[in-house]
Amino acid sequence: MTRTAVSGVPDLTRMIGPGATPAAGQAHRIGPAGMTLAWVNQGAICEVQESGGGCVPPIDRPIEVTISDPDVVGKGQPERVVGLAVDGVTNVAATLADGRTLHGAPVDNFYEILLPDDVTPTAAMTVRATMADGSTYTEQVLGAPPPSANGPNSGP
């Protein structure tokens, strides 16, 4: 993946912490429009975007699934499903609880699916990766309950 390599040490990669900062030329720009910087650090796969990042052990499944909002929940950019995808993943689809299905094709081993404005980080969905050989991998994302109206910060 020499064509995706980034020269030097991009400032954004430093947000992970000094122990995980890549060496010069080790980071790669991957995903749609090169939205993610990724590198390997002590066997872990590190990735970072403007909205955050981290390091994970090598994935033992075709895709990694992260639900995130790159800015403020409910304002600005929409929620999204993003993640690493191994070689051979040709499509990733997110099917929402109401039946709507959205797709994203991996670009340089990273995919992004923008979700409709009415979807929150607590939404349940099924994410399915389709492999080049036609096989599929499915991961269920369980929605979290919304904050309780009787929570500790709800007042008297």
Chimera marker file (.cmm) of the C-alpha trace (Angstrom):
<marker_set name="trace">
<marker id="1" x="0.000" y="0.000" z="0.000" r="1" g="1" b="0" radius="0.5"/>
<marker id="2" x="2.846" y="2.344" z="-0.826" r="1" g="1" b="0" radius="0.5"/>
<marker id="3" x="0.465" y="4.675" z="-2.693" r="1" g="1" b="0" radius="0.5"/>
<marker id="4" x="-1.432" y="5.376" z="0.562" r="1" g="1" b="0" radius="0.5"/>
<marker id="5" x="1.661" y="6.097" z="2.685" r="1" g="1" b="0" radius="0.5"/>
<marker id="6" x="1.921" y="9.566" z="4.208" r="1" g="1" b="0" radius="0.5"/>
<marker id="7" x="5.342" y="11.158" z="4.516" r="1" g="1" b="0" radius="0.5"/>
<marker id="8" x="6.466" y="12.349" z="7.913" r="1" g="1" b="0" radius="0.5"/>
<marker id="9" x="4.327" y="12.021" z="11.042" r="1" g="1" b="0" radius="0.5"/>
<marker id="10" x="0.891" y="13.624" z="10.565" r="1" g="1" b="0" radius="0.5"/>
<marker id="11" x="-0.080" y="15.785" z="13.551" r="1" g="1" b="0" radius="0.5"/>
<marker id="12" x="-3.457" y="14.056" z="13.833" r="1" g="1" b="0" radius="0.5"/>
<marker id="13" x="-1.774" y="10.734" z="14.667" r="1" g="1" b="0" radius="0.5"/>
<marker id="14" x="-0.359" y="12.244" z="17.851" r="1" g="1" b="0" radius="0.5"/>
<marker id="15" x="-3.840" y="12.334" z="19.431" r="1" g="1" b="0" radius="0.5"/>
<marker id="16" x="-3.576" y="8.596" z="20.199" r="1" g="1" b="0" radius="0.5"/>
<marker id="17" x="-0.679" y="9.229" z="22.582" r="1" g="1" b="0" radius="0.5"/>
<marker id="18" x="3.116" y="9.175" z="22.462" r="1" g="1" b="0" radius="0.5"/>
<marker id="19" x="3.331" y="5.385" z="22.836" r="1" g="1" b="0" radius="0.5"/>
<marker id="20" x="1.288" y="4.849" z="19.685" r="1" g="1" b="0" radius="0.5"/>
<marker id="21" x="2.527" y="7.655" z="17.434" r="1" g="1" b="0" radius="0.5"/>
<marker id="22" x="3.751" y="6.180" z="14.137" r="1" g="1" b="0" radius="0.5"/>
<marker id="23" x="7.258" y="6.558" z="12.806" r="1" g="1" b="0" radius="0.5"/>
<marker id="24" x="7.753" y="8.849" z="9.819" r="1" g="1" b="0" radius="0.5"/>
<marker id="25" x="6.178" y="7.299" z="6.726" r="1" g="1" b="0" radius="0.5"/>
<marker id="26" x="4.385" y="4.539" z="8.674" r="1" g="1" b="0" radius="0.5"/>
<marker id="27" x="0.871" y="6.060" z="8.548" r="1" g="1" b="0" radius="0.5"/>
<marker id="28" x="-1.426" y="5.424" z="5.575" r="1" g="1" b="0" radius="0.5"/>
<marker id="29" x="-4.365" y="7.520" z="4.407" r="1" g="1" b="0" radius="0.5"/>
<marker id="30" x="-7.296" y="5.119" z="3.847" r="1" g="1" b="0" radius="0.5"/>
<marker id="31" x="-11.066" y="5.215" z="3.383" r="1" g="1" b="0" radius="0.5"/>
<marker id="32" x="-13.320" y="7.418" z="1.281" r="1" g="1" b="0" radius="0.5"/>
<marker id="33" x="-11.470" y="10.653" z="0.478" r="1" g="1" b="0" radius="0.5"/>
<marker id="34" x="-8.569" y="9.424" z="2.645" r="1" g="1" b="0" radius="0.5"/>
<marker id="35" x="-10.605" y="10.215" z="5.761" r="1" g="1" b="0" radius="0.5"/>
<marker id="36" x="-8.621" y="7.938" z="8.098" r="1" g="1" b="0" radius="0.5"/>
<marker id="37" x="-4.967" y="7.620" z="8.992" r="1" g="1" b="0" radius="0.5"/>
<marker id="38" x="-3.961" y="4.069" z="9.951" r="1" g="1" b="0" radius="0.5"/>
<marker id="39" x="-0.745" y="2.318" z="11.010" r="1" g="1" b="0" radius="0.5"/>
<marker id="40" x="0.450" y="-0.720" z="12.951" r="1" g="1" b="0" radius="0.5"/>
<marker id="41" x="1.914" y="-0.194" z="16.417" r="1" g="1" b="0" radius="0.5"/>
<marker id="42" x="3.296" y="-3.152" z="18.391" r="1" g="1" b="0" radius="0.5"/>
<marker id="43" x="0.911" y="-5.515" z="16.574" r="1" g="1" b="0" radius="0.5"/>
<marker id="44" x="-2.165" y="-3.318" z="17.108" r="1" g="1" b="0" radius="0.5"/>
<marker id="45" x="-3.937" y="-1.487" z="14.296" r="1" g="1" b="0" radius="0.5"/>
<marker id="46" x="-4.199" y="2.223" z="15.083" r="1" g="1" b="0" radius="0.5"/>
<marker id="47" x="-6.558" y="4.554" z="13.276" r="1" g="1" b="0" radius="0.5"/>
<marker id="48" x="-7.454" y="8.197" z="13.695" r="1" g="1" b="0" radius="0.5"/>
<marker id="49" x="-9.876" y="10.670" z="12.144" r="1" g="1" b="0" radius="0.5"/>
<marker id="50" x="-10.773" y="14.249" z="13.032" r="1" g="1" b="0" radius="0.5"/>
<marker id="51" x="-13.450" y="12.895" z="15.416" r="1" g="1" b="0" radius="0.5"/>
<marker id="52" x="-11.177" y="10.513" z="17.355" r="1" g="1" b="0" radius="0.5"/>
<marker id="53" x="-9.316" y="7.260" z="17.110" r="1" g="1" b="0" radius="0.5"/>
<marker id="54" x="-7.534" y="4.487" z="18.924" r="1" g="1" b="0" radius="0.5"/>
<marker id="55" x="-5.694" y="1.201" z="18.590" r="1" g="1" b="0" radius="0.5"/>
<marker id="56" x="-7.219" y="-2.284" z="18.427" r="1" g="1" b="0" radius="0.5"/>
<marker id="57" x="-5.709" y="-5.756" z="18.181" r="1" g="1" b="0" radius="0.5"/>
<marker id="58" x="-5.748" y="-7.255" z="14.684" r="1" g="1" b="0" radius="0.5"/>
<marker id="59" x="-9.371" y="-8.015" z="13.833" r="1" g="1" b="0" radius="0.5"/>
<marker id="60" x="-10.455" y="-11.651" z="13.657" r="1" g="1" b="0" radius="0.5"/>
<marker id="61" x="-13.470" y="-10.907" z="11.460" r="1" g="1" b="0" radius="0.5"/>
<marker id="62" x="-13.875" y="-9.218" z="8.071" r="1" g="1" b="0" radius="0.5"/>
<marker id="63" x="-14.937" y="-5.812" z="9.429" r="1" g="1" b="0" radius="0.5"/>
<marker id="64" x="-14.658" y="-3.630" z="12.490" r="1" g="1" b="0" radius="0.5"/>
<marker id="65" x="-17.870" y="-1.733" z="13.315" r="1" g="1" b="0" radius="0.5"/>
<marker id="66" x="-17.887" y="1.688" z="14.993" r="1" g="1" b="0" radius="0.5"/>
<marker id="67" x="-20.898" y="3.984" z="15.252" r="1" g="1" b="0" radius="0.5"/>
<marker id="68" x="-19.830" y="7.600" z="15.622" r="1" g="1" b="0" radius="0.5"/>
<marker id="69" x="-20.760" y="11.215" z="15.135" r="1" g="1" b="0" radius="0.5"/>
<marker id="70" x="-17.903" y="13.386" z="13.881" r="1" g="1" b="0" radius="0.5"/>
<marker id="71" x="-19.236" y="16.508" z="15.590" r="1" g="1" b="0" radius="0.5"/>
<marker id="72" x="-22.223" y="17.168" z="17.879" r="1" g="1" b="0" radius="0.5"/>
<marker id="73" x="-24.896" y="14.460" z="18.127" r="1" g="1" b="0" radius="0.5"/>
<marker id="74" x="-28.008" y="15.592" z="16.267" r="1" g="1" b="0" radius="0.5"/>
<marker id="75" x="-26.333" y="18.611" z="14.615" r="1" g="1" b="0" radius="0.5"/>
<marker id="76" x="-23.925" y="19.118" z="11.754" r="1" g="1" b="0" radius="0.5"/>
<marker id="77" x="-22.623" y="15.956" z="10.113" r="1" g="1" b="0" radius="0.5"/>
<marker id="78" x="-24.738" y="12.794" z="10.336" r="1" g="1" b="0" radius="0.5"/>
<marker id="79" x="-24.068" y="9.716" z="12.438" r="1" g="1" b="0" radius="0.5"/>
<marker id="80" x="-22.033" y="7.129" z="10.586" r="1" g="1" b="0" radius="0.5"/>
<marker id="81" x="-20.936" y="3.528" z="10.643" r="1" g="1" b="0" radius="0.5"/>
<marker id="82" x="-17.199" y="3.253" z="9.967" r="1" g="1" b="0" radius="0.5"/>
<marker id="83" x="-14.468" y="0.697" z="10.325" r="1" g="1" b="0" radius="0.5"/>
<marker id="84" x="-11.616" y="-1.345" z="9.014" r="1" g="1" b="0" radius="0.5"/>
<marker id="85" x="-12.330" y="-3.962" z="6.354" r="1" g="1" b="0" radius="0.5"/>
<marker id="86" x="-10.020" y="-6.831" z="5.433" r="1" g="1" b="0" radius="0.5"/>
<marker id="87" x="-8.972" y="-7.523" z="1.856" r="1" g="1" b="0" radius="0.5"/>
<marker id="88" x="-11.837" y="-9.179" z="-0.037" r="1" g="1" b="0" radius="0.5"/>
<marker id="89" x="-14.704" y="-7.181" z="1.512" r="1" g="1" b="0" radius="0.5"/>
<marker id="90" x="-16.600" y="-5.699" z="-1.452" r="1" g="1" b="0" radius="0.5"/>
<marker id="91" x="-19.566" y="-4.072" z="0.306" r="1" g="1" b="0" radius="0.5"/>
<marker id="92" x="-20.749" y="-3.197" z="3.798" r="1" g="1" b="0" radius="0.5"/>
<marker id="93" x="-24.457" y="-2.626" z="4.462" r="1" g="1" b="0" radius="0.5"/>
<marker id="94" x="-26.192" y="-1.284" z="7.560" r="1" g="1" b="0" radius="0.5"/>
<marker id="95" x="-29.829" y="-2.303" z="7.968" r="1" g="1" b="0" radius="0.5"/>
<marker id="96" x="-31.667" y="-0.166" z="10.492" r="1" g="1" b="0" radius="0.5"/>
<marker id="97" x="-34.409" y="-1.466" z="12.794" r="1" g="1" b="0" radius="0.5"/>
<marker id="98" x="-37.053" y="0.122" z="10.523" r="1" g="1" b="0" radius="0.5"/>
<marker id="99" x="-35.758" y="-1.828" z="7.492" r="1" g="1" b="0" radius="0.5"/>
<marker id="100" x="-33.830" y="0.924" z="5.700" r="1" g="1" b="0" radius="0.5"/>
<marker id="101" x="-30.527" y="-0.350" z="4.296" r="1" g="1" b="0" radius="0.5"/>
<marker id="102" x="-27.526" y="1.835" z="3.463" r="1" g="1" b="0" radius="0.5"/>
<marker id="103" x="-24.305" y="0.745" z="1.760" r="1" g="1" b="0" radius="0.5"/>
<marker id="104" x="-20.628" y="1.640" z="1.717" r="1" g="1" b="0" radius="0.5"/>
<marker id="105" x="-17.829" y="0.125" z="-0.324" r="1" g="1" b="0" radius="0.5"/>
<marker id="106" x="-14.434" y="-0.153" z="1.376" r="1" g="1" b="0" radius="0.5"/>
<marker id="107" x="-11.695" y="2.108" z="0.042" r="1" g="1" b="0" radius="0.5"/>
<marker id="108" x="-8.180" y="0.962" z="0.932" r="1" g="1" b="0" radius="0.5"/>
<marker id="109" x="-9.533" y="-1.281" z="3.719" r="1" g="1" b="0" radius="0.5"/>
<marker id="110" x="-11.814" y="1.289" z="5.403" r="1" g="1" b="0" radius="0.5"/>
<marker id="111" x="-15.528" y="1.961" z="4.877" r="1" g="1" b="0" radius="0.5"/>
<marker id="112" x="-17.999" y="4.690" z="5.815" r="1" g="1" b="0" radius="0.5"/>
<marker id="113" x="-21.795" y="4.619" z="5.768" r="1" g="1" b="0" radius="0.5"/>
<marker id="114" x="-23.559" y="7.916" z="6.466" r="1" g="1" b="0" radius="0.5"/>
<marker id="115" x="-26.782" y="7.398" z="8.420" r="1" g="1" b="0" radius="0.5"/>
<marker id="116" x="-30.024" y="9.384" z="8.032" r="1" g="1" b="0" radius="0.5"/>
<marker id="117" x="-30.504" y="12.429" z="10.259" r="1" g="1" b="0" radius="0.5"/>
<marker id="118" x="-33.112" y="10.645" z="12.402" r="1" g="1" b="0" radius="0.5"/>
<marker id="119" x="-30.643" y="7.934" z="13.509" r="1" g="1" b="0" radius="0.5"/>
<marker id="120" x="-28.945" y="8.411" z="16.880" r="1" g="1" b="0" radius="0.5"/>
<marker id="121" x="-25.920" y="6.668" z="18.429" r="1" g="1" b="0" radius="0.5"/>
<marker id="122" x="-28.383" y="4.540" z="20.413" r="1" g="1" b="0" radius="0.5"/>
<marker id="123" x="-29.966" y="2.995" z="17.279" r="1" g="1" b="0" radius="0.5"/>
<marker id="124" x="-29.926" y="-0.774" z="16.778" r="1" g="1" b="0" radius="0.5"/>
<marker id="125" x="-28.858" y="-2.097" z="13.393" r="1" g="1" b="0" radius="0.5"/>
<marker id="126" x="-27.417" y="-5.065" z="11.565" r="1" g="1" b="0" radius="0.5"/>
<marker id="127" x="-24.140" y="-4.565" z="9.704" r="1" g="1" b="0" radius="0.5"/>
<marker id="128" x="-23.286" y="-7.055" z="6.957" r="1" g="1" b="0" radius="0.5"/>
<marker id="129" x="-20.052" y="-7.426" z="5.016" r="1" g="1" b="0" radius="0.5"/>
<marker id="130" x="-20.137" y="-9.113" z="1.622" r="1" g="1" b="0" radius="0.5"/>
<marker id="131" x="-16.946" y="-10.831" z="0.529" r="1" g="1" b="0" radius="0.5"/>
<marker id="132" x="-15.632" y="-11.180" z="-3.045" r="1" g="1" b="0" radius="0.5"/>
<marker id="133" x="-16.545" y="-14.899" z="-2.991" r="1" g="1" b="0" radius="0.5"/>
<marker id="134" x="-20.189" y="-14.061" z="-2.148" r="1" g="1" b="0" radius="0.5"/>
<marker id="135" x="-20.027" y="-15.117" z="1.497" r="1" g="1" b="0" radius="0.5"/>
<marker id="136" x="-21.238" y="-12.713" z="4.173" r="1" g="1" b="0" radius="0.5"/>
<marker id="137" x="-20.436" y="-11.784" z="7.761" r="1" g="1" b="0" radius="0.5"/>
<marker id="138" x="-23.141" y="-10.222" z="9.937" r="1" g="1" b="0" radius="0.5"/>
<marker id="139" x="-22.769" y="-8.283" z="13.155" r="1" g="1" b="0" radius="0.5"/>
<marker id="140" x="-25.711" y="-7.133" z="15.267" r="1" g="1" b="0" radius="0.5"/>
<marker id="141" x="-25.295" y="-3.702" z="16.857" r="1" g="1" b="0" radius="0.5"/>
<marker id="142" x="-27.573" y="-3.445" z="19.857" r="1" g="1" b="0" radius="0.5"/>
<marker id="143" x="-28.945" y="0.001" z="20.505" r="1" g="1" b="0" radius="0.5"/>
<marker id="144" x="-28.340" y="1.511" z="23.905" r="1" g="1" b="0" radius="0.5"/>
<marker id="145" x="-31.350" y="2.800" z="25.833" r="1" g="1" b="0" radius="0.5"/>
<marker id="146" x="-31.704" y="6.578" z="25.887" r="1" g="1" b="0" radius="0.5"/>
<marker id="147" x="-30.664" y="8.339" z="29.100" r="1" g="1" b="0" radius="0.5"/>
<marker id="148" x="-33.191" y="7.932" z="31.870" r="1" g="1" b="0" radius="0.5"/>
<marker id="149" x="-35.485" y="10.847" z="32.650" r="1" g="1" b="0" radius="0.5"/>
<marker id="150" x="-34.890" y="9.953" z="36.309" r="1" g="1" b="0" radius="0.5"/>
<marker id="151" x="-31.096" y="9.929" z="36.067" r="1" g="1" b="0" radius="0.5"/>
<marker id="152" x="-28.760" y="11.636" z="38.534" r="1" g="1" b="0" radius="0.5"/>
<marker id="153" x="-28.729" y="14.887" z="36.538" r="1" g="1" b="0" radius="0.5"/>
<marker id="154" x="-32.489" y="15.115" z="35.985" r="1" g="1" b="0" radius="0.5"/>
<marker id="155" x="-33.206" y="17.350" z="38.955" r="1" g="1" b="0" radius="0.5"/>
<marker id="156" x="-35.864" y="16.903" z="41.692" r="1" g="1" b="0" radius="0.5"/>
<link id1="1" id2="2" r="1" g="1" b="0" radius="0.2"/>
<link id1="2" id2="3" r="1" g="1" b="0" radius="0.2"/>
<link id1="3" id2="4" r="1" g="1" b="0" radius="0.2"/>
<link id1="4" id2="5" r="1" g="1" b="0" radius="0.2"/>
<link id1="5" id2="6" r="1" g="1" b="0" radius="0.2"/>
<link id1="6" id2="7" r="1" g="1" b="0" radius="0.2"/>
<link id1="7" id2="8" r="1" g="1" b="0" radius="0.2"/>
<link id1="8" id2="9" r="1" g="1" b="0" radius="0.2"/>
<link id1="9" id2="10" r="1" g="1" b="0" radius="0.2"/>
<link id1="10" id2="11" r="1" g="1" b="0" radius="0.2"/>
<link id1="11" id2="12" r="1" g="1" b="0" radius="0.2"/>
<link id1="12" id2="13" r="1" g="1" b="0" radius="0.2"/>
<link id1="13" id2="14" r="1" g="1" b="0" radius="0.2"/>
<link id1="14" id2="15" r="1" g="1" b="0" radius="0.2"/>
<link id1="15" id2="16" r="1" g="1" b="0" radius="0.2"/>
<link id1="16" id2="17" r="1" g="1" b="0" radius="0.2"/>
<link id1="17" id2="18" r="1" g="1" b="0" radius="0.2"/>
<link id1="18" id2="19" r="1" g="1" b="0" radius="0.2"/>
<link id1="19" id2="20" r="1" g="1" b="0" radius="0.2"/>
<link id1="20" id2="21" r="1" g="1" b="0" radius="0.2"/>
<link id1="21" id2="22" r="1" g="1" b="0" radius="0.2"/>
<link id1="22" id2="23" r="1" g="1" b="0" radius="0.2"/>
<link id1="23" id2="24" r="1" g="1" b="0" radius="0.2"/>
<link id1="24" id2="25" r="1" g="1" b="0" radius="0.2"/>
<link id1="25" id2="26" r="1" g="1" b="0" radius="0.2"/>
<link id1="26" id2="27" r="1" g="1" b="0" radius="0.2"/>
<link id1="27" id2="28" r="1" g="1" b="0" radius="0.2"/>
<link id1="28" id2="29" r="1" g="1" b="0" radius="0.2"/>
<link id1="29" id2="30" r="1" g="1" b="0" radius="0.2"/>
<link id1="30" id2="31" r="1" g="1" b="0" radius="0.2"/>
<link id1="31" id2="32" r="1" g="1" b="0" radius="0.2"/>
<link id1="32" id2="33" r="1" g="1" b="0" radius="0.2"/>
<link id1="33" id2="34" r="1" g="1" b="0" radius="0.2"/>
<link id1="34" id2="35" r="1" g="1" b="0" radius="0.2"/>
<link id1="35" id2="36" r="1" g="1" b="0" radius="0.2"/>
<link id1="36" id2="37" r="1" g="1" b="0" radius="0.2"/>
<link id1="37" id2="38" r="1" g="1" b="0" radius="0.2"/>
<link id1="38" id2="39" r="1" g="1" b="0" radius="0.2"/>
<link id1="39" id2="40" r="1" g="1" b="0" radius="0.2"/>
<link id1="40" id2="41" r="1" g="1" b="0" radius="0.2"/>
<link id1="41" id2="42" r="1" g="1" b="0" radius="0.2"/>
<link id1="42" id2="43" r="1" g="1" b="0" radius="0.2"/>
<link id1="43" id2="44" r="1" g="1" b="0" radius="0.2"/>
<link id1="44" id2="45" r="1" g="1" b="0" radius="0.2"/>
<link id1="45" id2="46" r="1" g="1" b="0" radius="0.2"/>
<link id1="46" id2="47" r="1" g="1" b="0" radius="0.2"/>
<link id1="47" id2="48" r="1" g="1" b="0" radius="0.2"/>
<link id1="48" id2="49" r="1" g="1" b="0" radius="0.2"/>
<link id1="49" id2="50" r="1" g="1" b="0" radius="0.2"/>
<link id1="50" id2="51" r="1" g="1" b="0" radius="0.2"/>
<link id1="51" id2="52" r="1" g="1" b="0" radius="0.2"/>
<link id1="52" id2="53" r="1" g="1" b="0" radius="0.2"/>
<link id1="53" id2="54" r="1" g="1" b="0" radius="0.2"/>
<link id1="54" id2="55" r="1" g="1" b="0" radius="0.2"/>
<link id1="55" id2="56" r="1" g="1" b="0" radius="0.2"/>
<link id1="56" id2="57" r="1" g="1" b="0" radius="0.2"/>
<link id1="57" id2="58" r="1" g="1" b="0" radius="0.2"/>
<link id1="58" id2="59" r="1" g="1" b="0" radius="0.2"/>
<link id1="59" id2="60" r="1" g="1" b="0" radius="0.2"/>
<link id1="60" id2="61" r="1" g="1" b="0" radius="0.2"/>
<link id1="61" id2="62" r="1" g="1" b="0" radius="0.2"/>
<link id1="62" id2="63" r="1" g="1" b="0" radius="0.2"/>
<link id1="63" id2="64" r="1" g="1" b="0" radius="0.2"/>
<link id1="64" id2="65" r="1" g="1" b="0" radius="0.2"/>
<link id1="65" id2="66" r="1" g="1" b="0" radius="0.2"/>
<link id1="66" id2="67" r="1" g="1" b="0" radius="0.2"/>
<link id1="67" id2="68" r="1" g="1" b="0" radius="0.2"/>
<link id1="68" id2="69" r="1" g="1" b="0" radius="0.2"/>
<link id1="69" id2="70" r="1" g="1" b="0" radius="0.2"/>
<link id1="70" id2="71" r="1" g="1" b="0" radius="0.2"/>
<link id1="71" id2="72" r="1" g="1" b="0" radius="0.2"/>
<link id1="72" id2="73" r="1" g="1" b="0" radius="0.2"/>
<link id1="73" id2="74" r="1" g="1" b="0" radius="0.2"/>
<link id1="74" id2="75" r="1" g="1" b="0" radius="0.2"/>
<link id1="75" id2="76" r="1" g="1" b="0" radius="0.2"/>
<link id1="76" id2="77" r="1" g="1" b="0" radius="0.2"/>
<link id1="77" id2="78" r="1" g="1" b="0" radius="0.2"/>
<link id1="78" id2="79" r="1" g="1" b="0" radius="0.2"/>
<link id1="79" id2="80" r="1" g="1" b="0" radius="0.2"/>
<link id1="80" id2="81" r="1" g="1" b="0" radius="0.2"/>
<link id1="81" id2="82" r="1" g="1" b="0" radius="0.2"/>
<link id1="82" id2="83" r="1" g="1" b="0" radius="0.2"/>
<link id1="83" id2="84" r="1" g="1" b="0" radius="0.2"/>
<link id1="84" id2="85" r="1" g="1" b="0" radius="0.2"/>
<link id1="85" id2="86" r="1" g="1" b="0" radius="0.2"/>
<link id1="86" id2="87" r="1" g="1" b="0" radius="0.2"/>
<link id1="87" id2="88" r="1" g="1" b="0" radius="0.2"/>
<link id1="88" id2="89" r="1" g="1" b="0" radius="0.2"/>
<link id1="89" id2="90" r="1" g="1" b="0" radius="0.2"/>
<link id1="90" id2="91" r="1" g="1" b="0" radius="0.2"/>
<link id1="91" id2="92" r="1" g="1" b="0" radius="0.2"/>
<link id1="92" id2="93" r="1" g="1" b="0" radius="0.2"/>
<link id1="93" id2="94" r="1" g="1" b="0" radius="0.2"/>
<link id1="94" id2="95" r="1" g="1" b="0" radius="0.2"/>
<link id1="95" id2="96" r="1" g="1" b="0" radius="0.2"/>
<link id1="96" id2="97" r="1" g="1" b="0" radius="0.2"/>
<link id1="97" id2="98" r="1" g="1" b="0" radius="0.2"/>
<link id1="98" id2="99" r="1" g="1" b="0" radius="0.2"/>
<link id1="99" id2="100" r="1" g="1" b="0" radius="0.2"/>
<link id1="100" id2="101" r="1" g="1" b="0" radius="0.2"/>
<link id1="101" id2="102" r="1" g="1" b="0" radius="0.2"/>
<link id1="102" id2="103" r="1" g="1" b="0" radius="0.2"/>
<link id1="103" id2="104" r="1" g="1" b="0" radius="0.2"/>
<link id1="104" id2="105" r="1" g="1" b="0" radius="0.2"/>
<link id1="105" id2="106" r="1" g="1" b="0" radius="0.2"/>
<link id1="106" id2="107" r="1" g="1" b="0" radius="0.2"/>
<link id1="107" id2="108" r="1" g="1" b="0" radius="0.2"/>
<link id1="108" id2="109" r="1" g="1" b="0" radius="0.2"/>
<link id1="109" id2="110" r="1" g="1" b="0" radius="0.2"/>
<link id1="110" id2="111" r="1" g="1" b="0" radius="0.2"/>
<link id1="111" id2="112" r="1" g="1" b="0" radius="0.2"/>
<link id1="112" id2="113" r="1" g="1" b="0" radius="0.2"/>
<link id1="113" id2="114" r="1" g="1" b="0" radius="0.2"/>
<link id1="114" id2="115" r="1" g="1" b="0" radius="0.2"/>
<link id1="115" id2="116" r="1" g="1" b="0" radius="0.2"/>
<link id1="116" id2="117" r="1" g="1" b="0" radius="0.2"/>
<link id1="117" id2="118" r="1" g="1" b="0" radius="0.2"/>
<link id1="118" id2="119" r="1" g="1" b="0" radius="0.2"/>
<link id1="119" id2="120" r="1" g="1" b="0" radius="0.2"/>
<link id1="120" id2="121" r="1" g="1" b="0" radius="0.2"/>
<link id1="121" id2="122" r="1" g="1" b="0" radius="0.2"/>
<link id1="122" id2="123" r="1" g="1" b="0" radius="0.2"/>
<link id1="123" id2="124" r="1" g="1" b="0" radius="0.2"/>
<link id1="124" id2="125" r="1" g="1" b="0" radius="0.2"/>
<link id1="125" id2="126" r="1" g="1" b="0" radius="0.2"/>
<link id1="126" id2="127" r="1" g="1" b="0" radius="0.2"/>
<link id1="127" id2="128" r="1" g="1" b="0" radius="0.2"/>
<link id1="128" id2="129" r="1" g="1" b="0" radius="0.2"/>
<link id1="129" id2="130" r="1" g="1" b="0" radius="0.2"/>
<link id1="130" id2="131" r="1" g="1" b="0" radius="0.2"/>
<link id1="131" id2="132" r="1" g="1" b="0" radius="0.2"/>
<link id1="132" id2="133" r="1" g="1" b="0" radius="0.2"/>
<link id1="133" id2="134" r="1" g="1" b="0" radius="0.2"/>
<link id1="134" id2="135" r="1" g="1" b="0" radius="0.2"/>
<link id1="135" id2="136" r="1" g="1" b="0" radius="0.2"/>
<link id1="136" id2="137" r="1" g="1" b="0" radius="0.2"/>
<link id1="137" id2="138" r="1" g="1" b="0" radius="0.2"/>
<link id1="138" id2="139" r="1" g="1" b="0" radius="0.2"/>
<link id1="139" id2="140" r="1" g="1" b="0" radius="0.2"/>
<link id1="140" id2="141" r="1" g="1" b="0" radius="0.2"/>
<link id1="141" id2="142" r="1" g="1" b="0" radius="0.2"/>
<link id1="142" id2="143" r="1" g="1" b="0" radius="0.2"/>
<link id1="143" id2="144" r="1" g="1" b="0" radius="0.2"/>
<link id1="144" id2="145" r="1" g="1" b="0" radius="0.2"/>
<link id1="145" id2="146" r="1" g="1" b="0" radius="0.2"/>
<link id1="146" id2="147" r="1" g="1" b="0" radius="0.2"/>
<link id1="147" id2="148" r="1" g="1" b="0" radius="0.2"/>
<link id1="148" id2="149" r="1" g="1" b="0" radius="0.2"/>
<link id1="149" id2="150" r="1" g="1" b="0" radius="0.2"/>
<link id1="150" id2="151" r="1" g="1" b="0" radius="0.2"/>
<link id1="151" id2="152" r="1" g="1" b="0" radius="0.2"/>
<link id1="152" id2="153" r="1" g="1" b="0" radius="0.2"/>
<link id1="153" id2="154" r="1" g="1" b="0" radius="0.2"/>
<link id1="154" id2="155" r="1" g="1" b="0" radius="0.2"/>
<link id1="155" id2="156" r="1" g="1" b="0" radius="0.2"/>
</marker_set>
